[in-house]
Amino acid sequence: MDDDVPLILTLDDSGSSASAPLDDLDREELPNENGGSYDIINDASSPAAGECCAQQSSARHNWEMNYQEAAIYLQEGENNDKFFTHPKNAKALAAYLFAHNHLFYLMELSTALLLLLLSLCEAPAVPMLRLGIFVHATLELFALIVVVFELSMKMRWLGFQTFIRHKRTMVKTCVLFVQFIEAIVVLVRQTSHVRITRALRCIFLVDCRYCGAVRRNLRQIFQSLPPFIDILLLLLFFMVIFAILGFYLFSPNHSDPYFNTLENSLVNLFVLLTTSNFPDVMMPSYARNPWSCVFFIVYLSIELYFIMNLLLAVVFDTFNDIEKRKFKSLLLHKRTAIQHAYRLLITKQRPSGISFKHFEGLLRFYKPRMCVRERYLTFKALNQSNTPLVSLKDFYNFYEVVGLKWKAKRNREHWFDDLPRTAFLIFKGINILVNSRVFQYTMYTVVAVNGIWILVETFMLQGGNFFSRNVPWSYIVFLTIYGVELLLKTTGLGPVEYLSSGWNLFDFSVTLFAFLGLMALAFNMEPFYFIVVLRPLQLLRLFKLKKRYRNVLDTMFELFPRMASLGLTLLIFYYCFAIVGMEFFAGVVYRNCCNTSTVADSYRWVNHTVGNKTVVEEGYYYLNNFDNILNSFVTLFELTVVNDWYIIMEGVTSQTTHWSRLYFMIFYIVTMVVMTIIVAFILDAFVFRMNYTRKNQDSEEDNGIVLEKEISKEEVVGIIELYKRSSAATETTQLQKLVLQMDKYGQMSTVFLGRRSRTKSDLSMKMYEEEIQEWYEEHSRKEESQTPLQEPASASNSSLKPLSLRQRSQTVI
Amino acid sequence: MDDDVPLILTLDDSGSSASAPLDDLDREELPNENGGSYDIINDASSPAAGECCAQQSSARHNWEMNYQEAAIYLQEGENNDKFFTHPKNAKALAAYLFAHNHLFYLMELSTALLLLLLSLCEAPAVPMLRLGIFVHATLELFALIVVVFELSMKMRWLGFQTFIRHKRTMVKTCVLFVQFIEAIVVLVRQTSHVRITRALRCIFLVDCRYCGAVRRNLRQIFQSLPPFIDILLLLLFFMVIFAILGFYLFSPNHSDPYFNTLENSLVNLFVLLTTSNFPDVMMPSYARNPWSCVFFIVYLSIELYFIMNLLLAVVFDTFNDIEKRKFKSLLLHKRTAIQHAYRLLITKQRPSGISFKHFEGLLRFYKPRMCVRERYLTFKALNQSNTPLVSLKDFYNFYEVVGLKWKAKRNREHWFDDLPRTAFLIFKGINILVNSRVFQYTMYTVVAVNGIWILVETFMLQGGNFFSRNVPWSYIVFLTIYGVELLLKTTGLGPVEYLSSGWNLFDFSVTLFAFLGLMALAFNMEPFYFIVVLRPLQLLRLFKLKKRYRNVLDTMFELFPRMASLGLTLLIFYYCFAIVGMEFFAGVVYRNCCNTSTVADSYRWVNHTVGNKTVVEEGYYYLNNFDNILNSFVTLFELTVVNDWYIIMEGVTSQTTHWSRLYFMIFYIVTMVVMTIIVAFILDAFVFRMNYTRKNQDSEEDNGIVLEKEISKEEVVGIIELYKRSSAATETTQLQKLVLQMDKYGQMSTVFLGRRSRTKSDLSMKMYEEEIQEWYEEHSRKEESQTPLQEPASASNSSLKPLSLRQRSQTVI
């Protein structure tokens, strides 16, 4: 408790405006002039002038502004927002605050989604969702107006100058303008024209605050492009040479349709790059001369097995490099943000650190939802020294510590601890049973047996009429076992703890669905008992026993958000191509559409009679069309998978012009880029993780970051007192409960555990440990070399500060 | 010359057996007892006993033995042969020398190739090469007897004990035994039986000295297997779950042939893993219910895009790790070999280094082809100190230095320097022209124009009758330009220098072929003028202007040997599978063979009349058969490329049993392993190279290792004197020429340049610079900890040495 005394004193000093007289210390406790860029706007009266009370309230007001600005700095650091977008005056601040909360973000997101989803209902619409032109155009106009409103808020916050300089926002404005005009044109003409610009709607989604990861991915893709294009040129160069050679070699063979013109030769070698037409393209020449296979083997060896892998190597290398640079710049950006915030929070008297009072003030703006207890714990976790102040060095850990979720170390271990003795013993027994290895392995065995059972049973079931039977006894047996397991676990662990594990949740839902399926079967409804086949997925748990799988699964979960954002990025590309595809190719393929093309078979759909038998020839490829956006997505996925994509291409080409091939080829190259990036990402992530594991072989067991802090009763009481005096007593109810509980159990202190899951950034921090120190030193050297320029400015007039901030921010980018 | 005096004295001391009397120094100059394991065998008379002359000759004899053993150690270090295979006595040494020269290696290789090539002529033979059973069985027996001879030599060298312990040799012996019996059975029965064991013939090739790289690759593949199999299990696990799910979901749809039984479901999902049947497998269910595409999208996303990449990541990671460990063990093995050799070459009197006399003796055995001048230059290059001795520290660089090719720094710059003045000026002018940038860029432009010309012309040439025309003028113009360029370059640079560049050689042959093609065209023979389309490959040179391409091309050339060995490894796998395929599937597919299967169309070959038109349906897949080994190789390549491989599989399956699928699936998995390794290799090599370039951005321009050494005239004369006295005067003719030349130009010294191309090992040395020091220290610590065990043994009885060597070698492996 000793080192908390000054802290309480500080809070006491300026926090109790009603009672205590101001001492000298408090009178001077104005924000350090390094910070406080709103000073000029907020207090017309100079801090030095005026009487005691006015000065005090002005000081407090100043502090509030400082807290807010510091919180904004920290937010900017976290979100990697450049500091030149920092709000510069009170009006801008209001707009900033308006535009930076989840309600606004949600509005942004939903408008963007609405605009994107409109393509479901527009012209080549999904049949069920078709809307009148008037309806969807109005909806679009409405969404666009909301976007205009959002943009105007942004302009208000950024100011016109910065707004113009912000590239992404400018592009968005232009797109908005075009979309607006087109929407009005549609409304006026009451008919839809060719609107490829709809493909640009994605930008509204990309610009959303929640899609930051997508923006990063896109940036990474564009940064990887130059080396990618270099190698692509090499690839195409070889392709052209082989196309000419192939044309000369194979065109004398008239039964070879693949090389009869140079264009065909080029197209077929492009398709061969994807292996999609492989043995077929070789066959006519191979039938004539077996040695012609050499041409294809050499081509594939060079292009597919060498240059394509080279492409991956180059992208992987660039990716690696970019990842590291990105991590570095993010880290330094955060550091700068912390420095800015720190300067706003220290006082003239004590420039060596931040007191709890000011830290608490910061957190009130930075994380309004955080309760007092958590604020205090965060402060304690940051504070490495024995003084009541958090120094700059401690404060650098802000981002690592602020994300921790604090929980009191349980006194009650189980939910049934308070039950009567007999019940307690029974539940305790169940708990021990459920947690025992024997029980777990028994369940694994049951699951494995069930898996094999299902496999064998399904294998015996050669006919398709397995649904008309009665419920087989094995189903009931296994379901009963699962039911009992579920019951035991729920009672043994308590429902809350049971469901807090992902795997248990999975078990629970699979069992529930299986049960529902059984019910349905019993009542002769469409049965979905087979959902129980998902149960063998539980065996994945068995995989966790082995270290490699544990690594793989852990990495998978850790990287899931990033994977999802990559998926979303791919979807955005899909959307653009789908719109373009729909505008040009909607309705061009149908049954028997392409009887004159080389891929006619795949589109043929005839019932003809041969002898006395009806033969149905079903070529399903007419289903791979661009008739609406959902179909387009499926078609594009098929193109992504690449196999037999040329059938789709040739089908469309035979119905339109041969320039259509460009669309498909460009799509192939774009997906190749994105897919290569995805492969590079997975490769990088896993190799990184495995290196990490190899480096830290001892400390591999912990999953997540855990921090332990002890709070004594006196500390809690002290904080309550402080809050009471500062007329914020409502916030302390939780603390009072804590005191009551401590009293009840007769404890003098409670231990709290702070937890959070480990992120890629944590791993990187550990991996680059040594380099990070170098970066910091290099960074602070740069800072220092800029300080002489900046110091006089901040000393003379704080209105010059935004400029100096901007200067500093440029060193970070 | 000062520091060479003691060296010449040493040579003088014991080198001149005829003239100089022995001094004390020489009398004691017996091999250090650390070395000399042949002492006991070679001199029955103890070195201490006997008279002066006998002792001297015995000493020299001892030295010769030491040189030889040291050379063997160094060879073992270079080839990564374990030291326990070191020859232990004179008989073993003779066998060792017999089995370690290029003649023997060539015999090994040609026997192995003969055995492999026999499959061209055996039972399902290539029609043109069919041989009678008697003939090929006799050939086989002959080859096998040669192998027996080789093995017996090896046994003689290794001794029975070591022979038994050497795993690879044992396997080879067993295979040999089986092959022998089978060959005799074939000869006796006069008919071939199912001889799958022929697939094992590869081992004879793999065991060849020249196929060391293949052995290393195979080892690497086997080492990468455990993690690979882990992830493969995960892959198959998901496959089974999806197969069951797919069966339940889609088998009610009777028009869906892909999921009607569990076996089909499994097979089709396996094929789907390769994307080979992709949109087709989805189509029937997609036609019925559009949402069924979700099943396939989820399956492909998990299996193809996630786990398959994971596979690559894991293999890449393992590969990286193995490469580093391999480099480390090779490095330390070489170091140990150098230590062993060093101990055999130092004398009792001067244990601090090796004198030139002994070094020269070593090189006489290690590199018999090296001339005296080069030996001396190597010695000088090794010797970093000012003393005439090469210390152990210097000697560690042996392998880096011994590979250098030494050439006197040119006095005459051009081949025409000795011509008369006028001619000289003309040639000099041509030389300057040819080397000028303008000329080069002009030629690039011509090549580019020619490339575009060919492209455009070929594009215009829509018909196939382009060979009946006259020779077009553009051909003649370009050919003339190329001819003139060739002429200018040859005269300007001199034919030798012109053809020493790979690119010039390429230009030359392309131009020559084009010219021959033109001649053929003029004389109405089958024209092959189109060879000139290869000329645009010259544009690759343009690519060299850009740094990334330069890196790529350099890396490509540096890694070509490794790539070739990987290709050979793949071919060995092909061979095994081809033999098995031929034994089981030869002749099972033919035209119209598979009319009952699902892939009937691809095998259908009919001329039928519809109306009054003959329709030819050509399904060429019957060509993808296992009818002889060449066809099998092509078929296996098609299976490697993966696209449409299931058509081949289903065709064969429909004619045999459905167990045949196992063959194809196993082949797919094996090629997947090898291909993943190849991708990992390319990835690793390029990423490594790019990291290297990034690390050494300043010194990137040099290609190859270059060392400069100056020899003064006195040194040369001294060496000649020494050799004359040691009655090896014939070896010094080159040196005498050098002296004459120096006299002619009045130089006091000549500068020599040692060059060699840079290997991966050099790059690794530079990359791991810091770690290498750690390895060395760790290694020498281990050595030291073993020394107490070993010292008394070598002191008491040198016949115990092989054992101690063996102990040491185990620390290396």
Contacts between the chains, C-beta under 8 A, distances in Angstrom:
chain1	res1	chain2	res2	distance
A	227	B	548	6.3
A	230	B	546	7.0
A	230	B	548	5.3
A	230	B	549	6.9
A	231	B	552	7.5
A	234	B	543	6.7
A	234	B	549	7.1
A	234	B	552	7.6
A	237	B	539	6.9
A	237	B	540	7.8
A	237	B	543	8.0
A	240	B	455	6.8
A	240	B	536	7.9
A	241	B	533	6.6
A	241	B	534	7.5
A	241	B	536	5.6
A	241	B	537	6.4
A	244	B	454	6.1
A	244	B	455	6.6
A	244	B	458	5.4
A	244	B	530	7.8
A	244	B	533	4.7
A	245	B	530	6.9
A	245	B	533	5.4
A	245	B	534	7.6
A	247	B	458	5.8
A	248	B	458	7.5
A	248	B	530	3.8
A	248	B	533	6.7
A	249	B	530	7.5
A	251	B	464	4.7
A	252	B	464	5.6
A	252	B	467	7.4
A	254	B	464	6.8
A	255	B	618	7.3
A	260	B	464	6.9
A	261	B	462	5.6
A	262	B	455	7.7
A	262	B	458	4.9
A	262	B	459	4.8
A	262	B	461	7.6
A	263	B	459	7.4
A	275	B	641	5.2
A	275	B	642	6.6
A	275	B	643	4.2
A	276	B	643	6.1
A	277	B	643	7.5
A	278	B	638	6.8
A	278	B	641	5.0
A	278	B	643	4.2
A	278	B	644	6.4
A	279	B	620	7.9
A	279	B	621	7.3
A	279	B	624	6.4
A	279	B	638	4.8
A	279	B	641	7.8
A	279	B	643	7.3
A	279	B	644	5.7
A	279	B	647	7.8
A	279	B	648	7.9
A	280	B	620	7.6
A	280	B	644	7.1
A	283	B	620	3.5
A	283	B	621	7.6
A	283	B	623	6.5
A	284	B	618	7.8
A	284	B	620	6.9
A	286	B	620	7.2
A	286	B	623	6.0
A	286	B	634	7.6
A	287	B	620	5.5
A	287	B	623	5.9
A	290	B	630	7.2
A	290	B	631	7.9
A	290	B	634	7.6
A	293	B	634	5.2
A	293	B	637	7.6
A	297	B	637	6.0
A	300	B	641	6.2
A	304	B	641	7.5
A	305	B	675	7.7
A	305	B	678	6.9
A	306	B	556	8.0
A	306	B	682	7.2
A	309	B	678	7.6
A	309	B	679	5.1
A	309	B	682	4.5
A	309	B	683	6.7
A	310	B	552	6.5
A	310	B	682	6.7
A	310	B	686	6.6
A	312	B	679	7.3
A	312	B	683	6.4
A	313	B	682	6.0
A	313	B	683	4.8
A	313	B	685	8.0
A	313	B	686	3.9
A	313	B	687	6.0
A	314	B	548	7.7
A	314	B	686	7.1
A	314	B	690	7.9
A	316	B	683	6.4
A	316	B	687	6.4
A	317	B	686	6.9
A	317	B	687	5.1
A	317	B	690	4.9
A	317	B	691	7.8
A	320	B	687	7.6
A	454	B	244	6.1
A	455	B	240	6.8
A	455	B	244	6.6
A	455	B	262	7.7
A	458	B	244	5.4
A	458	B	247	5.9
A	458	B	248	7.5
A	458	B	262	4.9
A	459	B	262	4.7
A	459	B	263	7.4
A	461	B	262	7.5
A	462	B	261	5.6
A	464	B	251	4.6
A	464	B	252	5.5
A	464	B	254	6.9
A	464	B	260	6.8
A	467	B	252	7.4
A	530	B	244	7.8
A	530	B	245	7.0
A	530	B	248	3.8
A	530	B	249	7.5
A	533	B	241	6.6
A	533	B	244	4.7
A	533	B	245	5.4
A	533	B	248	6.7
A	534	B	241	7.5
A	534	B	245	7.6
A	536	B	240	7.9
A	536	B	241	5.6
A	537	B	241	6.4
A	539	B	237	6.9
A	540	B	237	7.9
A	543	B	234	6.7
A	543	B	237	8.0
A	546	B	230	7.1
A	548	B	227	6.3
A	548	B	230	5.3
A	548	B	314	7.7
A	549	B	230	6.9
A	549	B	234	7.1
A	552	B	231	7.5
A	552	B	234	7.5
A	552	B	310	6.5
A	556	B	306	7.9
A	601	B	601	7.7
A	618	B	255	7.3
A	618	B	284	7.8
A	618	B	287	8.0
A	620	B	279	7.9
A	620	B	280	7.5
A	620	B	283	3.4
A	620	B	284	6.8
A	620	B	286	7.2
A	620	B	287	5.5
A	621	B	279	7.2
A	621	B	283	7.5
A	623	B	283	6.5
A	623	B	286	6.0
A	623	B	287	5.9
A	624	B	279	6.3
A	630	B	290	7.2
A	631	B	290	7.9
A	634	B	286	7.5
A	634	B	290	7.6
A	634	B	293	5.2
A	637	B	293	7.6
A	637	B	297	6.0
A	638	B	278	6.8
A	638	B	279	4.8
A	641	B	275	5.1
A	641	B	278	5.0
A	641	B	279	7.7
A	641	B	300	6.2
A	641	B	304	7.6
A	642	B	275	6.6
A	643	B	275	4.2
A	643	B	276	6.1
A	643	B	277	7.5
A	643	B	278	4.2
A	643	B	279	7.3
A	643	B	643	6.6
A	644	B	278	6.4
A	644	B	279	5.6
A	644	B	280	7.1
A	647	B	279	7.8
A	648	B	279	7.8
A	675	B	305	7.7
A	678	B	305	6.9
A	678	B	309	7.6
A	679	B	309	5.1
A	679	B	312	7.3
A	682	B	306	7.2
A	682	B	309	4.5
A	682	B	310	6.7
A	682	B	313	6.0
A	683	B	309	6.7
A	683	B	312	6.4
A	683	B	313	4.8
A	683	B	316	6.4
A	685	B	313	7.9
A	686	B	310	6.5
A	686	B	313	3.8
A	686	B	314	7.1
A	686	B	317	6.9
A	687	B	313	6.0
A	687	B	316	6.4
A	687	B	317	5.1
A	687	B	320	7.5
A	690	B	314	7.9
A	690	B	317	4.9
A	691	B	317	7.8
